[in-house]
Amino acid sequence: MTRLPIIAILAICSFAGIGYGAGHWFASDLRMGDKQTNPALGQPPQPHRTEDAASAPYLVRIETITLPIQRQNSVTFVIADFAVAVSDASYLARYQRPEYSSRLRAEIMEAMKAASRTTILTGPTIDSATLSSEIQSQLQGVFEGVEDVVTLMLYKHDIGL
């Protein structure tokens, strides 16, 4: 009778020790980070970079925008995430500052409000390419260095009244 509690305690302690040791082993792998070497080559892994990636535009992510569109018997909510592609690192630094990013977000919201009065947002589906080009044309008149508007996420939800 006294053997059962002793065996249970030994089993629990041994499994706890194994878990503790495995945790330290996995944590040491994570702490190495960029110092890890590729065992086949014996050197640190290099990121995949091409010449096209070096000249690619910089992206400034805009906060999530929610636009309610009221209809006669329903309300449609359009939820979108956008990123603005700029051509230079100086524009990237500028538009990531809070005062400029809030102005970008407000201008995108105004472009979406204007699009809500057309069939772009009121149709059964939303064409993200058309919406992006509408927003891009409005932003290029106000903000210099804006090359493109990229739609990261676009969701439309109708709620009947």
NUMIPA-712317 format. One line per 4 residues: number of its first residue (from 1); their letters; for each residue x, y, z of N, C-alpha, C, O. Coordinates in Angstrom, 2 decimals, padded with zeros to 5 digits, m for minus. Example, Ala and Ser with C-alpha at 12.3 -4.5 7.8 and 13.67 -1.06 7.14 Angstrom:
1 = AS = 013.19/m005.69/007.80/012.30/m004.50/007.80/013.20/m003.30/007.80/014.24/m003.32/008.46 | 012.85/m002.25/007.08/013.67/m001.06/007.14/012.90/000.03/007.87/013.41/001.14/008.04 $
//
This chain:
1 = MTRL = 000.80/m001.20/000.00/000.00/000.00/000.00/000.85/001.26/000.00/000.48/002.26/m000.62 | 001.94/001.22/000.67/002.78/002.41/000.70/003.60/002.55/m000.57/004.20/003.60/m000.81 | 003.65/001.50/m001.38/004.43/001.57/m002.62/003.75/002.46/m003.66/004.44/003.14/m004.42 | 002.44/002.45/m003.72/001.71/003.21/m004.73/001.97/004.71/m004.63/002.28/005.33/m005.65 $
5 = PIIA = 001.87/005.34/m003.46/002.18/006.77/m003.38/003.65/007.08/m003.69/003.96/008.12/m004.27 | 004.54/006.20/m003.32/005.96/006.42/m003.59/006.22/006.35/m005.09/006.95/007.19/m005.62 | 005.63/005.38/m005.78/005.79/005.25/m007.23/005.19/006.47/m007.94/005.78/006.98/m008.89 | 004.02/006.94/m007.48/003.38/008.10/m008.09/004.24/009.35/m007.93/004.39/010.12/m008.87 $
9 = ILAI = 004.80/009.54/m006.75/005.64/010.71/m006.50/006.91/010.64/m007.34/007.33/011.65/m007.90 | 007.53/009.47/m007.45/008.72/009.32/m008.28/008.40/009.57/m009.76/009.20/010.19/m010.46 | 007.26/009.10/m010.24/006.87/009.31/m011.63/006.64/010.79/m011.90/007.09/011.32/m012.93 | 005.96/011.47/m010.99/005.68/012.89/m011.17/006.98/013.69/m011.16/007.17/014.58/m011.99 $
13 = CSFA = 007.88/013.38/m010.24/009.16/014.11/m010.17/010.02/013.85/m011.40/010.66/014.77/m011.91 | 010.03/012.61/m011.89/010.86/012.33/m013.07/010.30/013.03/m014.30/011.06/013.58/m015.10 | 008.97/013.03/m014.47/008.38/013.74/m015.61/008.59/015.25/m015.49/008.81/015.93/m016.50 | 008.54/015.77/m014.28/008.79/017.20/m014.09/010.24/017.53/m014.43/010.51/018.56/m015.06 $
17 = GIGY = 011.17/016.69/m014.05/012.58/016.91/m014.37/012.83/016.84/m015.88/013.58/017.64/m016.42 | 012.19/015.89/m016.53/012.35/015.78/m017.98/011.77/017.02/m018.67/012.38/017.55/m019.61 | 010.61/017.48/m018.22/010.00/018.69/m018.80/010.84/019.92/m018.57/010.98/020.77/m019.45 | 011.41/020.02/m017.37/012.25/021.17/m017.04/013.50/021.18/m017.93/013.87/022.23/m018.47 $
21 = GAGH = 014.14/020.02/m018.09/015.33/019.94/m018.94/015.01/020.22/m020.40/015.78/020.90/m021.08 | 013.87/019.71/m020.89/013.49/019.97/m022.28/013.20/021.45/m022.49/013.53/022.00/m023.54 | 012.60/022.09/m021.50/012.33/023.53/m021.60/013.60/024.34/m021.71/013.68/025.27/m022.51 | 014.60/023.99/m020.92/015.88/024.69/m021.01/016.55/024.44/m022.35/017.16/025.35/m022.92 $
25 = WFAS = 016.44/023.23/m022.85/017.06/022.90/m024.13/016.41/023.69/m025.27/017.11/024.23/m026.12 | 015.05/023.75/m025.28/014.36/024.52/m026.32/014.61/026.01/m026.17/014.74/026.72/m027.17 | 014.67/026.50/m024.95/014.91/027.92/m024.73/016.31/028.32/m025.19/016.50/029.43/m025.68 | 017.28/027.45/m025.04/018.63/027.80/m025.50/018.66/027.89/m027.02/019.41/028.70/m027.56 $
29 = DLRM = 017.87/027.08/m027.71/017.77/027.20/m029.17/017.17/028.53/m029.56/017.62/029.16/m030.52 | 016.16/028.98/m028.83/015.50/030.25/m029.16/016.39/031.43/m028.84/016.36/032.44/m029.54 | 017.20/031.33/m027.77/018.06/032.43/m027.38/019.19/032.65/m028.37/019.73/033.75/m028.47 | 019.56/031.61/m029.11/020.66/031.75/m030.06/020.27/032.68/m031.20/021.13/033.41/m031.70 $
33 = GDKQ = 019.00/032.67/m031.64/018.51/033.59/m032.64/019.30/033.55/m033.93/019.39/032.51/m034.58 | 019.89/034.70/m034.30/020.63/034.81/m035.55/022.00/034.12/m035.49/022.66/033.99/m036.51 | 022.41/033.69/m034.31/023.71/033.05/m034.18/023.67/031.59/m034.63/024.71/030.94/m034.75 | 022.47/031.08/m034.89/022.37/029.70/m035.34/023.03/029.55/m036.70/022.99/030.46/m037.53 $
37 = TNPA = 023.63/028.43/m036.90/024.30/028.20/m038.18/023.54/027.16/m038.97/022.84/026.31/m038.41 | 023.70/027.25/m040.25/023.13/026.25/m041.13/024.06/025.05/m041.08/025.21/025.16/m041.49 | 023.59/023.89/m040.59/024.52/022.76/m040.42/025.10/022.27/m041.74/026.20/021.73/m041.75 | 024.40/022.45/m042.82/024.91/021.97/m044.11/026.04/022.87/m044.60/026.97/022.38/m045.25 $
41 = LGQP = 025.98/024.14/m044.32/026.97/025.08/m044.83/027.97/025.54/m043.78/029.05/026.01/m044.12 | 027.62/025.40/m042.49/028.49/025.82/m041.42/028.59/027.32/m041.28/029.57/027.83/m040.74 | 027.59/028.06/m041.75/027.59/029.51/m041.65/026.18/029.99/m041.30/025.22/029.25/m041.51 | 026.04/031.20/m040.78/024.71/031.70/m040.43/023.81/031.79/m041.66/024.29/032.09/m042.75 $
45 = PQPH = 022.51/031.53/m041.49/021.61/031.62/m042.63/021.49/033.06/m043.11/021.44/033.99/m042.30 | 021.45/033.26/m044.40/021.32/034.58/m044.99/019.89/034.78/m045.46/019.30/033.86/m046.02 | 019.32/035.96/m045.25/017.96/036.19/m045.75/017.96/036.20/m047.27/018.93/036.60/m047.91 | 016.84/035.74/m047.83/016.71/035.72/m049.29/016.46/037.14/m049.76/015.43/037.74/m049.42 $
49 = RTED = 017.36/037.68/m050.52/017.23/039.05/m050.99/017.66/039.10/m052.45/018.72/038.59/m052.81 | 016.86/039.71/m053.26/017.19/039.87/m054.66/017.31/041.35/m054.97/017.04/042.20/m054.12 | 017.71/041.65/m056.17/017.83/043.05/m056.57/016.46/043.72/m056.63/016.34/044.91/m056.35 | 015.43/042.95/m057.01/014.08/043.51/m057.05/013.60/043.90/m055.66/012.91/044.90/m055.50 $
53 = AASA = 013.96/043.10/m054.65/013.54/043.40/m053.29/014.22/044.66/m052.77/013.65/045.37/m051.94 | 015.44/044.94/m053.24/016.15/046.13/m052.78/015.49/047.40/m053.32/015.54/048.44/m052.67 | 014.86/047.32/m054.50/014.24/048.50/m055.07/012.73/048.51/m054.86/012.04/049.36/m055.42 | 012.21/047.57/m054.08/010.77/047.49/m053.85/010.31/048.70/m053.03/011.08/049.25/m052.25 $
57 = PYLV = 009.06/049.12/m053.20/008.57/050.27/m052.45/008.41/049.93/m050.97/008.28/048.77/m050.59 | 008.43/050.96/m050.17/008.26/050.81/m048.74/006.77/050.90/m048.42/006.05/051.68/m049.05 | 006.31/050.11/m047.46/004.89/050.09/m047.10/004.67/050.72/m045.74/005.37/050.42/m044.77 | 003.69/051.62/m045.68/003.26/052.23/m044.44/001.88/051.66/m044.14/000.93/051.91/m044.88 $
61 = RIET = 001.76/050.90/m043.05/000.49/050.27/m042.71/m000.41/051.29/m042.01/000.01/052.01/m041.10 | m001.66/051.33/m042.47/m002.67/052.23/m041.90/m003.54/051.43/m040.95/m003.80/050.25/m041.19 | m004.00/052.06/m039.88/m004.86/051.37/m038.93/m006.14/050.88/m039.60/m006.50/051.34/m040.68 | m006.80/049.95/m038.95/m008.06/049.41/m039.46/m009.10/050.51/m039.54/m009.27/051.30/m038.61 $
65 = ITLP = m009.81/050.54/m040.67/m010.85/051.54/m040.91/m012.19/050.83/m040.97/m012.34/049.85/m041.70 | m013.15/051.32/m040.22/m014.51/050.80/m040.25/m015.42/051.91/m040.74/m015.48/052.99/m040.16 | m016.15/051.63/m041.82/m017.03/052.62/m042.42/m018.46/052.08/m042.44/m018.73/051.09/m043.12 | m019.38/052.71/m041.70/m020.78/052.30/m041.79/m021.46/053.01/m042.96/m021.32/054.22/m043.13 $
69 = IQRQ = m022.20/052.24/m043.75/m022.94/052.80/m044.88/m024.41/052.51/m044.63/m024.84/051.35/m044.63 | m025.19/053.57/m044.43/m026.60/053.39/m044.13/m027.40/053.29/m045.42/m027.25/054.09/m046.35 | m028.26/052.28/m045.45/m029.18/052.09/m046.56/m030.59/052.21/m046.02/m030.81/052.50/m044.85 | m031.55/051.97/m046.90/m032.94/052.14/m046.49/m033.35/051.16/m045.39/m033.95/051.57/m044.40 $
73 = NSVT = m033.02/049.89/m045.55/m033.44/048.88/m044.57/m032.28/048.16/m043.91/m032.49/047.15/m043.24 | m031.08/048.64/m044.08/m029.92/047.95/m043.49/m028.75/048.92/m043.33/m028.75/050.04/m043.83 | m027.78/048.43/m042.61/m026.52/049.15/m042.45/m025.42/048.19/m042.89/m025.37/047.04/m042.45 | m024.55/048.65/m043.75/m023.42/047.86/m044.22/m022.16/048.40/m043.58/m021.87/049.59/m043.66 $
77 = FVIA = m021.41/047.51/m042.94/m020.13/047.89/m042.36/m019.02/047.38/m043.27/m018.95/046.19/m043.58 | m018.16/048.27/m043.69/m016.98/047.92/m044.49/m015.77/048.09/m043.58/m015.50/049.19/m043.09 | m015.05/047.00/m043.37/m013.87/047.01/m042.51/m012.67/046.73/m043.40/m012.65/045.74/m044.13 | m011.68/047.59/m043.33/m010.55/047.47/m044.26/m009.23/047.81/m043.57/m009.15/048.67/m042.68 $
81 = DFAV = m008.20/047.12/m044.00/m006.82/047.43/m043.64/m006.10/047.78/m044.93/m006.18/047.05/m045.92 | m005.38/048.90/m044.90/m004.65/049.34/m046.08/m003.20/049.57/m045.72/m002.84/049.78/m044.56 | m002.36/049.52/m046.74/m000.97/049.94/m046.63/m000.70/050.86/m047.82/m001.17/050.61/m048.93 | 000.07/051.90/m047.57/000.41/052.85/m048.61/001.86/052.60/m049.01/002.76/052.62/m048.17 $
85 = AVSD = 002.09/052.37/m050.30/003.44/052.15/m050.82/004.04/053.50/m051.19/003.48/054.25/m051.99 | 005.19/053.79/m050.59/005.91/055.03/m050.89/007.23/054.67/m051.56/007.73/053.56/m051.40 | 007.78/055.61/m052.29/008.94/055.31/m053.13/010.28/055.47/m052.44/011.28/054.98/m052.96 | 010.34/056.13/m051.31/011.63/056.46/m050.72/011.57/056.23/m049.21/010.51/056.30/m048.60 $
89 = ASYL = 012.73/055.95/m048.63/012.81/055.74/m047.18/012.48/057.00/m046.40/011.99/056.92/m045.28 | 012.75/058.16/m046.98/012.43/059.41/m046.28/010.91/059.59/m046.17/010.41/060.08/m045.16 | 010.19/059.20/m047.22/008.72/059.24/m047.15/008.21/058.21/m046.14/007.24/058.47/m045.42 | 008.86/057.07/m046.08/008.47/056.05/m045.11/008.60/056.59/m043.69/007.68/056.43/m042.88 $
93 = ARYQ = 009.71/057.22/m043.39/009.92/057.78/m042.05/008.91/058.89/m041.77/008.42/059.00/m040.64 | 008.61/059.69/m042.77/007.66/060.78/m042.58/006.26/060.26/m042.31/005.60/060.69/m041.35 | 005.79/059.32/m043.14/004.40/058.87/m043.04/004.17/057.88/m041.90/003.02/057.53/m041.61 | 005.24/057.41/m041.26/005.06/056.57/m040.08/004.90/057.39/m038.81/004.51/056.85/m037.77 $
97 = RPEY = 005.18/058.67/m038.88/004.97/059.52/m037.71/003.48/059.69/m037.47/002.70/059.72/m038.43 | 003.05/059.80/m036.22/001.62/059.83/m035.91/000.85/060.95/m036.60/m000.28/060.74/m037.03 | 001.44/062.14/m036.73/000.69/063.24/m037.34/000.41/062.99/m038.82/m000.65/063.35/m039.33 | 001.36/062.36/m039.52/001.16/062.07/m040.93/000.29/060.83/m041.13/m000.54/060.80/m042.04 $
101 = SSRL = 000.49/059.81/m040.29/m000.31/058.59/m040.46/m001.78/058.86/m040.16/m002.65/058.25/m040.78 | m002.07/059.74/m039.22/m003.47/060.08/m038.95/m004.07/060.88/m040.10/m005.26/060.74/m040.41 | m003.26/061.73/m040.74/m003.76/062.45/m041.91/m004.00/061.50/m043.09/m004.97/061.65/m043.82 | m003.10/060.52/m043.26/m003.29/059.51/m044.29/m004.57/058.72/m044.04/m005.36/058.48/m044.96 $
105 = RAEI = m004.78/058.32/m042.80/m005.98/057.55/m042.44/m007.23/058.37/m042.69/m008.22/057.85/m043.20 | m007.21/059.64/m042.32/m008.37/060.51/m042.53/m008.66/060.69/m044.02/m009.82/060.70/m044.44 | m007.62/060.84/m044.82/m007.82/061.00/m046.26/m008.35/059.72/m046.89/m009.18/059.77/m047.80 | m007.87/058.57/m046.42/m008.40/057.29/m046.92/m009.86/057.14/m046.52/m010.67/056.64/m047.30 $
109 = MEAM = m010.20/057.55/m045.31/m011.59/057.49/m044.86/m012.47/058.39/m045.72/m013.59/058.00/m046.07 | m012.00/059.58/m046.08/m012.76/060.47/m046.96/m012.95/059.85/m048.35/m014.02/059.97/m048.95 | m011.90/059.20/m048.85/m012.02/058.54/m050.16/m013.01/057.39/m050.10/m013.76/057.15/m051.05 | m013.04/056.67/m048.98/m014.01/055.58/m048.82/m015.43/056.12/m048.71/m016.37/055.52/m049.22 $
113 = KAAS = m015.59/057.27/m048.03/m016.92/057.89/m047.95/m017.40/058.32/m049.32/m018.57/058.16/m049.66 | m016.48/058.86/m050.13/m016.84/059.24/m051.49/m017.20/058.01/m052.31/m018.12/058.05/m053.13 | m016.47/056.92/m052.11/m016.76/055.68/m052.84/m018.05/055.04/m052.37/m018.67/054.28/m053.12 | m018.47/055.34/m051.15/m019.73/054.76/m050.65/m020.94/055.36/m051.35/m022.03/054.78/m051.31 $
117 = RTTI = m020.77/056.51/m051.99/m021.87/057.12/m052.74/m021.94/056.58/m054.17/m022.86/056.92/m054.92 | m020.98/055.73/m054.55/m020.97/055.11/m055.88/m021.24/053.61/m055.71/m021.51/053.13/m054.61 | m021.15/052.89/m056.82/m021.40/051.45/m056.76/m020.19/050.65/m056.30/m020.27/049.42/m056.20 | m019.08/051.31/m056.02/m017.88/050.59/m055.59/m018.13/049.87/m054.27/m017.79/048.70/m054.13 $
121 = LTGP = m018.73/050.57/m053.30/m018.99/049.97/m052.00/m020.43/049.54/m051.79/m020.72/048.79/m050.86 | m021.35/049.99/m052.62/m022.75/049.66/m052.41/m023.22/048.46/m053.21/m024.36/048.01/m053.04 | m022.39/047.92/m054.08/m022.77/046.76/m054.86/m022.75/045.50/m054.01/m022.41/045.55/m052.83 | m023.10/044.36/m054.61/m023.11/043.11/m053.84/m021.72/042.67/m053.39/m021.57/042.04/m052.34 $
125 = TIDS = m020.69/043.00/m054.17/m019.30/042.72/m053.80/m018.48/043.98/m053.96/m018.88/044.92/m054.64 | m017.34/043.98/m053.32/m016.43/045.13/m053.41/m015.22/044.71/m054.22/m014.56/043.72/m053.91 | m014.93/045.47/m055.25/m013.73/045.24/m056.04/m012.58/046.00/m055.37/m012.52/047.22/m055.44 | m011.68/045.25/m054.73/m010.61/045.90/m053.97/m009.65/046.66/m054.86/m009.09/047.67/m054.44 $
129 = ATLS = m009.45/046.21/m056.09/m008.54/046.92/m057.00/m009.11/048.28/m057.39/m008.39/049.27/m057.43 | m010.41/048.33/m057.66/m011.05/049.61/m058.00/m011.02/050.55/m056.81/m010.73/051.74/m056.95 | m011.32/050.02/m055.62/m011.29/050.84/m054.41/m009.89/051.37/m054.15/m009.73/052.55/m053.82 | m008.88/050.54/m054.31/m007.50/050.98/m054.10/m007.09/052.05/m055.10/m006.40/053.01/m054.74 $
133 = SEIQ = m007.52/051.91/m056.35/m007.16/052.93/m057.35/m007.87/054.24/m057.08/m007.30/055.31/m057.31 | m009.12/054.18/m056.59/m009.83/055.42/m056.21/m009.11/056.12/m055.06/m008.91/057.33/m055.10 | m008.73/055.36/m054.05/m008.03/055.94/m052.90/m006.67/056.47/m053.33/m006.25/057.55/m052.90 | m005.97/055.72/m054.18/m004.66/056.15/m054.66/m004.75/057.47/m055.41/m003.91/058.35/m055.21 $
137 = SQLQ = m005.73/057.62/m056.27/m005.85/058.87/m057.03/m006.12/060.05/m056.12/m005.66/061.16/m056.38 | m006.87/059.84/m055.04/m007.12/060.93/m054.11/m005.89/061.23/m053.26/m005.62/062.39/m052.95 | m005.14/060.20/m052.87/m003.95/060.42/m052.04/m002.81/061.08/m052.81/m002.09/061.90/m052.25 | m002.65/060.73/m054.08/m001.54/061.29/m054.85/m001.69/062.79/m055.05/m000.69/063.48/m055.26 $
141 = GVFE = m002.90/063.30/m055.00/m003.09/064.74/m055.11/m002.72/065.48/m053.83/m002.46/066.68/m053.86 | m002.71/064.77/m052.71/m002.47/065.42/m051.42/m001.09/065.09/m050.84/m000.41/065.96/m050.30 | m000.68/063.83/m050.96/000.58/063.38/m050.36/001.59/063.04/m051.45/001.29/062.28/m052.37 | 002.78/063.61/m051.35/003.80/063.31/m052.34/004.51/062.01/m051.97/004.63/061.66/m050.79 $
145 = GVED = 004.98/061.30/m052.99/005.71/060.05/m052.77/004.84/058.81/m052.69/005.36/057.71/m052.57 | 003.52/058.97/m052.73/002.62/057.82/m052.66/002.58/057.16/m054.04/002.19/057.79/m055.02 | 002.97/055.89/m054.09/002.96/055.17/m055.35/001.72/054.32/m055.53/001.16/054.25/m056.63 | 001.28/053.66/m054.45/000.18/052.72/m054.57/m000.50/052.57/m053.22/000.08/052.86/m052.18 $
149 = VVTL = m001.75/052.10/m053.27/m002.48/051.75/m052.06/m002.77/050.26/m052.15/m003.40/049.79/m053.10 | m002.32/049.52/m051.15/m002.46/048.07/m051.13/m003.56/047.71/m050.13/m003.54/048.16/m048.98 | m004.51/046.90/m050.57/m005.57/046.43/m049.69/m005.09/045.17/m048.99/m004.86/044.15/m049.64 | m004.92/045.24/m047.68/m004.46/044.09/m046.91/m005.63/043.20/m046.49/m005.52/041.98/m046.52 $
153 = MLYK = m006.74/043.83/m046.10/m007.91/043.09/m045.68/m009.13/043.93/m046.00/m009.14/045.14/m045.78 | m010.16/043.29/m046.53/m011.39/043.99/m046.88/m012.56/043.08/m046.53/m012.63/041.95/m047.02 | m013.46/043.56/m045.69/m014.58/042.76/m045.21/m015.83/043.61/m045.24/m015.82/044.78/m044.86 | m016.92/043.01/m045.71/m018.19/043.73/m045.80/m019.25/042.91/m045.07/m019.37/041.70/m045.29 $
157 = HDIG = m020.02/043.57/m044.20/m021.04/042.87/m043.42/m022.32/043.70/m043.41/m022.31/044.85/m042.99 | m023.42/043.10/m043.86/m024.72/043.78/m043.87/m025.51/043.39/m042.62/m025.54/042.22/m042.22 | m026.14/044.39/m042.02/m027.01/044.16/m040.87/m028.36/044.76/m041.20/m028.47/045.95/m041.46 | m029.38/043.93/m041.20/m030.74/044.40/m041.51/m031.36/045.11/m040.31/m031.09/044.75/m039.17 $
161 = L = m032.19/046.11/m040.59/m032.87/046.83/m039.51/m034.26/046.31/m039.29/m034.97/046.81/m038.42 $
//
